[in-house]
Each structure stands twice: as C-alpha cells, then as structure tokens.
Amino acid sequence: MEFEGTVRPRARTGLHEVLAAGILTASNAPGVYALGPVFERVVGACANLLTRFGTGDKPELLRFPPVMDQEILVKNGYFVGFPHLAGCIHSFVGDEEDHQRLIEKIYCDEPIGDEFKSTSCVMPPAACYPLYPVVAARGAVAEAGALFDVESYCFRREPSDDPTRMQTFRMREYVRIGQASEVTSFRDQWLQRGRTIVATLGLAGEIAAANDPFFGSRGNALGANQLARGLKYEMLVAIKSADKPTACMSFNYHETHFAGIWDIRLSDGALAHTACVGFGMERLALALFATHGVDVSQWPREVREALWTA
C-alpha cells in the first residue's frame, strides 16, 4: 500500500563502495561491523534530526543498555513469535574440572557450547521492549497519557554479509501510551513526519503496510492478521536497489497488547493502548550513503544543512 505523495526510491552507490571507503568494516561475524568516524558522524546527525522532529512533543527520554531481563521476552511472547531472532546471553558457570575440560576442548578445536549456560539476560530485539515494565511499575498512566523517546542497541539473529541486515544495530523509538484515539493520532502524525524526514534527507521512499516476521505456520496467520488490520506500516527506502527497498522506519499500533501483558492502565482503570515509531539508525545512514555517495562533502547542500546546521 502506498500513500499519496510517495515516490519510487532509487539507489546510486553500491554497498561495496561503502565498505571499500572504510565507512564500514566487516568483522569475523556475519552482520557485525566496525563503524568508522564518517558513519558515526552521519548516524549522530540523523539522531539529532529525529530529536528536532520529536522534541516539541516533550517526550521523556530513556536510554536502555544492550541487555535486559529474559523475563521481558518471555512475558511479551517473543519466544513464541520470534524464537529464530532471539539473542540469549550465556556464561560459564562450571567448576575447576569443568574449566579444565573447556581448555582441552579449546586446544582440540572442539565446540565449547556445553560449558556455557543461559543467564537471566537477553539482548533486546526492539528499543521499546524494556520500557513497558518500567511504565507498569509506576502505576496508572496520567490522564494525558505518556510519551517516551527511547533508544537501545538491539539484536536480531539474522547472520548475513548484507550491511542492511545487521545482527546488532541501534533503534530509536518514540512510544505513545494512552487512549486509543490519542495513540492512533500519534501514529498518523509520525507517518506524515516520516515522509517529511525522508524528503528532508533527499531520499525517495514509500510507505507500505507490513507485518512482523513471525515464526512458522502459526506466524503466517498472525502476520496476515496484522496486515489485514493495518497495525504496522514501514517506510521503505532504496539502499541495495529500487526494486527491493529496505525498511528504515516502522509505525506500529499495538492496541492493548503490551498493556495487557504488563497491566498498564489509564487513570480510569482501563487498559492503555500503545503505539511506537521506530528508526533503524544504521539503515538511515546507509540510505544516505547509497543515495548521495560516500563523500559527505559532496552531498546536496540542503541535505548537509538539514543534518549539520539546523
């Protein structure tokens, strides 16, 4: 589904050129990259731009670490819907004898997984996941609702040599909690802001209905339901190609899903509705390099001014 005013994206610079220029450096792990100073400069400028778009709404800012309690994923049903993407943290918990066996396996180049056990920590798959228990612990949401500006390093197990499919990445989100009308109005507002941001950055994008990558045959039904009810939209921007654009932003209405899990209630006792708009920071930067080239000084003047002189 396309909205009025959107245009077909097109890419100008190949991702191999981004790597050749040292803007990104591949590591031994597929989908994990070292980020160079130019890349970080662009990501920082994009983050500042998003702040300028959202700061007038006066959100509460929270920055979460790249780990959280496993129970959050359990309660949110993530292991039911997305077990293939989850990242659990394991640690060595053995004694001296176990340690000796571990050393022997290392020297013999044998797998060492048995010596490590799951901890209570996981890596967040989305920046908003650790927010909901924080809000629930505060008690009833104020009559006017609540708005948050959150960010976290996230992880999704999608090993790939494609830089647009990073396993670990930064996600910036604005999250609205309140009545259904307030929450849907918030999402509609950010759909329009998303169009403006893309235009400001000199990118060509389209907004399309989308669904989350639920696992298995049961997941197909969940994804179809999500599409049919218009709960998720994505801003698609050409990075690798115009024919297969990449989602750089998502606009999600959760209804009472998370509020029901965490018992987040409004001042009148009703379950709250929630929505979030998410930005993949690395993907936004890659879209800029793909569209405008690897030499930032040669980017269109309007784009440079929007990023660094506002």
N, C-alpha and C positions, 0 to 999 in steps of 0.2 A: 504494500500500500504506500503510495507517495502522497505527500501533501502539496498543496499549491505553492508555487514559487521555488520548488526544489529543482536542481539541475543535475544532470548526469556528471559524476565525478570523473576525473582523468588523472593519470599519474605521469610524471615527466622523468623522474630519476629512479633508477633501479636500486633495489636494496643492496645489491652487491657494491654499488658505489658508496653507500653509507658505510659499509664495512671497510672498503678499501681506503676511505678517507680517515679511518680511525675514530669516527664518531661513536661507533660501537665496536667492541672487541669480543669475539666469540670465546667461550670458555670450554672446558672439557665436558661440561654438562649441556646437553641439548636444551635450548630455550633459556639459557642463563648467560647473560652478557655483562661485561665490564662497560660502564658508561663513561664516555670521555667528557672533558670540560665543555665542549660545544653542545653536546647533547644535554648535559645538565643545565647549561645556561638557557636553552630553549624550554626545557621542562619547567624550570623556575619561572620563566616569563609567562608560560601558559597558566601556571598555578596562580600567579598574580592577576592575570586577566580574569580567571574564574572568580577570584575573590572580589574583584571590582564589580562583576555582574551580580554577585550574591550579597555583598556586604550591606546594601541598603535594607535588606530584609531582617538584619540584625540577628543572625543565627548564633547559637552557642557553639564555640569552636572546641572540638575534641580531637586529639591525635592519638591513635592507638598503636601499640607496638606490633611487630610482625608475628606475635604468638598470642594465643588466648586459650581459655579453658576448653577442653574437649567437650564438656557437658553442653556448651553452647551449640556445637554442631549436632550433638545427639538430640537435644530438645527441638532444634529447628528442623529436624528431619533431613539433614544434609546427607547422612549416610544412607538414607532410604532413596533419595532422589539423585544424588551425585557421588556415589562411592568411588567412581573412576577418577574424580578430580581431587579428592580429599588428600591433604598432606598432614600426616601424623608424625609427631616427633618421638624418636626412640633414643634411649640412653643405655649405657652399660650398667648393669645392676648386679654383677656377679661378685664372687669372692676371689681369693688368690688363685685357687685351682682353675676357676673359670677364666681368669686373666691369662694364665699360662696357656690354656687351650686356644684362647684368642690370638696370642702371639704366635703360636705354632701354625695356626691357620693363615695368618698374615704372611709368614715366611714361606708357606707352601702354596700361596696364592689360591687359597680356598675361600668360599663365601663365608662371611662372618655374621650374617644376619641373626643367627640363633642366639648370639651372646647379647643382643640388644632387645630391650623390652619397651613397649609403648609407655610413654609418660602420660600425664594428665593434660599435656599441652598439644595443641594443633596450630597450624598456620591458617589465618583467616582467608576464606575464599572471596570475601567482599568486605569492604570497609565498614558497612553498617551492621554486620553481624554482632560485634561486641557491644554495640550501642544499646540494643533492646533490653538486656538485663540491667544495664545502668539506669535506664529510664524507669523500668519497673521498680527498682529498689527505691526510687524517690517518692513513690506513691502516686496518687491521682494526678493526671496532667491538668494544668491550668485551663480555665475556660477558653482562653485564646489559643490553646494548643501549644505545640513546641516545634522549634526548628533548629536543626543541628548542621554544622559544617564539619564533616569527619574525613579522615584520611588514614590510610594504612598501607604498608607493603602487604600484598596478598599473594597467595599461591594457588595454582590450579595445575594438576599433573597432566600437562599436555606437551610432552617432550617433542621438540621439533627444531629443525635448523632454520625455520622461518622466523625472523625477528618480530613479526606481528603476532606470534603465538608464544610469547614468553611464558615460562612457568612461574616466574616471580616478577611482580610488577606493582606499580603504585596506582591505587584507586582513590580518587577524590569523590566525595558524595555530599549532596545536600539532602537531608532527610526531614520530611514533614510528618508530624503526628497530630491528629485532631479529628474533627468530624469529617464525614465522607465528602461533603461539598467543599470543605477547605482543602482537603488533601488532593482531590481531583483538580481543583482550580490551580493549586501549586504545580501539579504535573503539566497542565496545559500551558501555564506561564513559562515553564522551563523548556517545553517543546519549542515555543517561539524564541526563547533566548538561545536555544541550541542552534537554530537557524541563523540567528544574528552572529553568534560566535564563529560559526563556520565561514560566514561571509566576511567577517572582520579579519579572519586569518587567511583570506584569499583561497579558501578551499572550496571544492564543489562537492556537495553532499546530498543525500536523500534520506528522508525518514521513512522507515518501513516497520510494519507490525512484525513482531518477533516472538520467540519462545525460548525458554532456558533449555540447556542440553540435558534433559532428564535421562536417566539410565534405563535401558531395557524396554521391553514391550509395554510395561505399565507406564513408562515415561513417555511413550508416544501418545498415549491418551491424555496425559497431563499437559504435554506441550500443545496438543490440538485444542484442548480446553482453554489454555492461556491465550492462544491466538484468537479463538472464537470470541472471547470476552474482551479483547483489546486491553489486556493487562500490561503488556510490555511493548515498547517501541524502541528502535535503535536508530542512531544517526550513522549512516554508512558513508564512508569516505574512501576514495581510491587511494590505496597505498601500493599494493602489488600490481593491480590492474583496474581498469574501469569496469571490466566485466564481472569481477568478483571483489566488490568493495568490502572494507573491513569496518566492523562496528567500533566506533570511538567513543560513543556516548550511549547510555541507556536510560529510559524513562519508565519507571516501574510503579504500578499501583498494586499494593499487597492486600487491599481490602482489610479485613481484621485478622489476617493470617498470623502475623508476628504478635499482635496484641493478644490474640487468644492463647498463644503459646506461653507468653510471659505475663499474662494478666495485666496488661497495660490499659488502664481505664481513665475515662474523662471525669470531670468534676461531678457529672450527674450519674456516674456509676456505669455508663455504657462503655462497651469496648471501643477503643480508639481505632481509627483507620490510619494506615501509614502509606507513604509513597517515598521513593527516592529517585534522584537523578544522579547517575554515576558517570565519571570521566576516566577513561584509561589514559593516564598521563604519558606513558611511553608511546602509545599508539598515536596520540595527538602530535607528539614530536615527530614521529616517523612520517605522519601525513604531511607535515610541513616540509621535511626534507625531500620527500618523494615529489611533492608538487613544485617546490621552489628551488631545489638544488641543495648541494652540500655546502656551498659558500654562503653563509648567512649574510655577509655584507652585500651580496647581490640580490637578496630578496626584495620584493616590491617595497617601495618606501612606505606605503600605507600599512603593510603588514609589520614592518620593523617599528614603526611609530606606535602601532597598537600594542605591540609586545613590550617595548622598552622605553617609551617616552610619555606614556599616559600618567 
